[in-house]
Amino acid sequence: VENPNEKKSDSISKKKRSETEAKSNDAAVDNLITPRAVDYSAWYNDVISVSDMVDQSPVRGCMVIKPWGMGVWDLLRAELDERIRESGTQNAYFPLF
């Protein structure tokens, strides 16, 4: 016969472990990300790397945008394009290469 108190205790233990692991993961991520106020460029690069939006390219200074990162970029670009058009101006793109 199962003891209902054991199930409740196990559930609470799992929840506490999960919360502790989440806090530990947050602390680890915080240690990987440069504070924005300290170095904006480093912060941006840290955020997109830690969030797994990009991979490093074999070409120095270039990154490969992963599908997840491209999806975020597509949404951001669509929002910005709409705002630009609503303001009555024209959009422009400046190639990197």
Backbone as CSV, one residue per row, in Angstrom:
resi,resn,N_x,N_y,N_z,CA_x,CA_y,CA_z,C_x,C_y,C_z
1,VAL,0.852,-1.172,0.000,0.000,0.000,0.000,0.893,1.229,0.000
2,GLU,0.586,2.158,-0.903,1.388,3.373,-1.010,0.987,4.372,0.054
3,ASN,1.981,5.042,0.564,1.753,6.077,1.562,1.585,7.411,0.829
4,PRO,0.416,8.059,0.920,0.187,9.319,0.206,1.134,10.427,0.672
5,ASN,1.596,10.350,1.918,2.526,11.360,2.428,3.878,11.272,1.721
6,GLU,4.291,10.045,1.345,5.552,9.877,0.626,5.481,10.530,-0.745
7,LYS,4.345,10.369,-1.447,4.187,10.994,-2.757,4.277,12.504,-2.636
8,LYS,3.599,13.057,-1.634,3.614,14.505,-1.422,5.035,14.963,-1.120
9,SER,5.731,14.223,-0.263,7.105,14.564,0.104,8.020,14.489,-1.116
10,ASP,7.874,13.450,-1.936,8.670,13.314,-3.153,8.414,14.465,-4.104
11,SER,7.146,14.840,-4.235,6.778,15.938,-5.115,7.402,17.250,-4.652
12,ILE,7.366,17.493,-3.349,7.963,18.717,-2.795,9.475,18.693,-2.996
13,SER,10.106,17.543,-2.761,11.554,17.426,-2.947,11.942,17.695,-4.398
14,LYS,11.183,17.138,-5.340,11.466,17.360,-6.758,11.322,18.832,-7.117
15,LYS,10.282,19.473,-6.578,10.054,20.888,-6.855,11.203,21.727,-6.303
16,LYS,11.646,21.439,-5.083,12.755,22.185,-4.475,14.039,21.974,-5.269
17,ARG,14.283,20.721,-5.685,15.478,20.443,-6.498,15.421,21.213,-7.797
18,SER,14.250,21.230,-8.420,14.076,21.938,-9.685,14.324,23.434,-9.512
19,GLU,13.791,24.012,-8.428,14.002,25.442,-8.157,15.472,25.730,-7.893
20,THR,16.135,24.850,-7.142,17.553,25.025,-6.840,18.385,24.939,-8.113
21,GLU,18.058,23.968,-8.978,18.773,23.835,-10.246,18.563,25.056,-11.126
22,ALA,17.349,25.586,-11.151,17.060,26.776,-11.955,17.859,27.960,-11.449
23,LYS,17.925,28.143,-10.122,18.721,29.241,-9.559,20.195,29.059,-9.888
24,SER,20.662,27.826,-9.810,22.054,27.529,-10.126,22.349,27.830,-11.590
25,ASN,21.425,27.445,-12.481,21.592,27.734,-13.909,21.575,29.227,-14.166
26,ASP,20.678,29.965,-13.488,20.623,31.422,-13.637,21.932,32.045,-13.196
27,ALA,22.490,31.576,-12.080,23.759,32.113,-11.586,24.878,31.815,-12.573
28,ALA,24.866,30.614,-13.154,25.893,30.259,-14.135,25.787,31.152,-15.362
29,VAL,24.573,31.406,-15.824,24.367,32.284,-16.980,24.813,33.697,-16.642
30,ASP,24.473,34.170,-15.432,24.888,35.510,-15.008,26.400,35.650,-15.037
31,ASN,27.113,34.590,-14.699,28.573,34.634,-14.725,29.118,34.646,-16.145
32,LEU,28.329,34.190,-17.113,28.762,34.144,-18.501,28.473,35.439,-19.249
33,ILE,27.551,36.246,-18.734,27.114,37.442,-19.450,27.706,38.695,-18.817
34,THR,28.439,39.439,-19.625,29.004,40.713,-19.195,27.851,41.678,-18.912
35,PRO,27.900,42.411,-17.801,26.839,43.392,-17.549,26.758,44.429,-18.675
36,ARG,25.563,44.751,-19.096,25.359,45.686,-20.204,25.989,47.043,-19.917
37,ALA,25.895,47.497,-18.673,26.446,48.809,-18.308,27.975,48.827,-18.373
38,VAL,28.588,47.657,-18.287,30.054,47.574,-18.313,30.584,47.618,-19.743
39,ASP,29.996,46.811,-20.625,30.473,46.731,-22.014,29.316,46.252,-22.887
40,TYR,28.651,47.202,-23.552,27.447,46.881,-24.324,27.733,45.851,-25.416
41,SER,28.828,46.022,-26.135,29.157,45.099,-27.226,29.385,43.683,-26.697
42,ALA,30.133,43.558,-25.615,30.386,42.237,-25.023,29.091,41.639,-24.503
43,TRP,28.220,42.480,-23.882,26.929,42.004,-23.381,26.109,41.401,-24.524
44,TYR,26.013,42.127,-25.646,25.230,41.661,-26.790,25.775,40.325,-27.299
45,ASN,27.076,40.252,-27.476,27.676,39.001,-27.958,27.453,37.864,-26.970
46,ASP,27.546,38.143,-25.667,27.303,37.119,-24.655,25.854,36.626,-24.705
47,VAL,24.910,37.555,-24.821,23.486,37.194,-24.823,23.153,36.298,-26.014
48,ILE,23.607,36.675,-27.208,23.255,35.853,-28.373,23.984,34.516,-28.368
49,SER,25.156,34.468,-27.734,25.872,33.192,-27.640,25.251,32.275,-26.605
50,VAL,24.987,32.804,-25.398,24.424,31.995,-24.317,23.015,31.521,-24.671
51,SER,22.269,32.326,-25.413,20.908,31.931,-25.802,20.907,30.953,-26.968
52,ASP,22.077,30.608,-27.467,22.247,29.625,-28.542,21.605,30.094,-29.850
53,MET,21.667,31.411,-30.103,21.151,31.954,-31.360,22.184,31.913,-32.470
54,VAL,23.457,31.797,-32.109,24.520,31.854,-33.106,25.600,30.820,-32.819
55,ASP,26.378,30.537,-33.850,27.609,29.765,-33.739,28.729,30.629,-34.266
56,GLN,29.923,30.365,-33.800,31.078,31.071,-34.338,31.364,30.551,-35.744
57,SER,31.781,31.444,-36.597,32.137,31.093,-37.970,33.639,30.890,-38.051
58,PRO,34.095,30.101,-39.018,35.540,29.992,-39.199,36.149,31.312,-39.696
59,VAL,35.300,32.209,-40.184,35.767,33.517,-40.642,35.790,34.454,-39.434
60,ARG,36.946,35.000,-39.138,37.098,35.858,-37.960,36.111,37.032,-38.001
61,GLY,35.439,37.256,-36.868,34.507,38.365,-36.756,33.113,38.078,-37.282
62,CYS,32.879,36.874,-37.781,31.557,36.521,-38.321,30.898,35.455,-37.443
63,MET,29.580,35.470,-37.432,28.813,34.460,-36.722,27.787,33.866,-37.673
64,VAL,27.416,32.632,-37.413,26.375,31.960,-38.185,25.100,32.023,-37.347
65,ILE,24.058,32.624,-37.905,22.797,32.732,-37.182,22.041,31.414,-37.323
66,LYS,21.689,30.823,-36.190,20.946,29.559,-36.182,19.473,29.831,-36.478
67,PRO,18.707,28.778,-36.816,17.281,28.978,-37.124,16.520,29.722,-36.016
68,TRP,16.802,29.404,-34.761,16.141,30.073,-33.635,16.474,31.568,-33.654
69,GLY,17.731,31.907,-33.872,18.143,33.308,-33.937,17.559,34.002,-35.153
70,MET,17.465,33.283,-36.263,16.896,33.864,-37.483,15.412,34.160,-37.292
71,GLY,14.716,33.288,-36.578,13.303,33.526,-36.297,13.107,34.798,-35.481
72,VAL,13.965,34.994,-34.486,13.893,36.216,-33.671,14.184,37.431,-34.547
73,TRP,15.229,37.326,-35.392,15.579,38.433,-36.282,14.430,38.751,-37.240
74,ASP,13.794,37.737,-37.802,12.673,37.960,-38.731,11.541,38.726,-38.050
75,LEU,11.206,38.348,-36.809,10.146,39.052,-36.078,10.544,40.501,-35.783
76,LEU,11.775,40.692,-35.362,12.264,42.037,-35.065,12.277,42.901,-36.316
77,ARG,12.769,42.347,-37.410,12.840,43.089,-38.672,11.440,43.471,-39.164
78,ALA,10.490,42.554,-39.051,9.116,42.842,-39.483,8.525,43.989,-38.668
79,GLU,8.750,43.977,-37.372,8.253,45.049,-36.505,8.902,46.386,-36.870
80,LEU,10.217,46.379,-37.062,10.912,47.617,-37.421,10.475,48.118,-38.797
81,ASP,10.332,47.217,-39.762,9.874,47.614,-41.099,8.503,48.290,-41.031
82,GLU,7.611,47.739,-40.233,6.271,48.321,-40.099,6.359,49.730,-39.499
83,ARG,7.166,49.877,-38.477,7.317,51.198,-37.850,7.937,52.207,-38.814
84,ILE,8.890,51.759,-39.604,9.536,52.655,-40.581,8.510,53.108,-41.618
85,ARG,7.723,52.166,-42.140,6.712,52.517,-43.140,5.642,53.451,-42.560
86,GLU,5.222,53.183,-41.333,4.220,54.033,-40.684,4.723,55.465,-40.493
87,SER,6.020,55.623,-40.356,6.580,56.969,-40.158,6.688,57.738,-41.471
88,GLY,6.441,57.037,-42.599,6.484,57.698,-43.894,7.869,57.722,-44.534
89,THR,8.804,57.026,-43.953,10.150,56.970,-44.535,10.354,55.661,-45.269
90,GLN,11.486,55.534,-45.938,11.808,54.304,-46.663,12.898,53.542,-45.925
91,ASN,12.805,52.233,-46.018,13.799,51.380,-45.391,15.021,51.236,-46.298
92,ALA,16.162,50.957,-45.701,17.399,50.710,-46.457,18.195,49.619,-45.753
93,TYR,18.904,48.844,-46.532,19.779,47.812,-45.983,21.206,48.133,-46.395
94,PHE,22.128,47.865,-45.505,23.545,48.106,-45.760,24.278,46.780,-45.651
95,PRO,24.739,46.240,-46.777,25.412,44.932,-46.736,26.689,44.997,-45.901
96,LEU,26.999,43.850,-45.275,28.191,43.773,-44.440,29.421,43.424,-45.229
97,PHE,29.257,42.742,-46.355,30.419,42.318,-47.137,30.482,43.070,-48.438
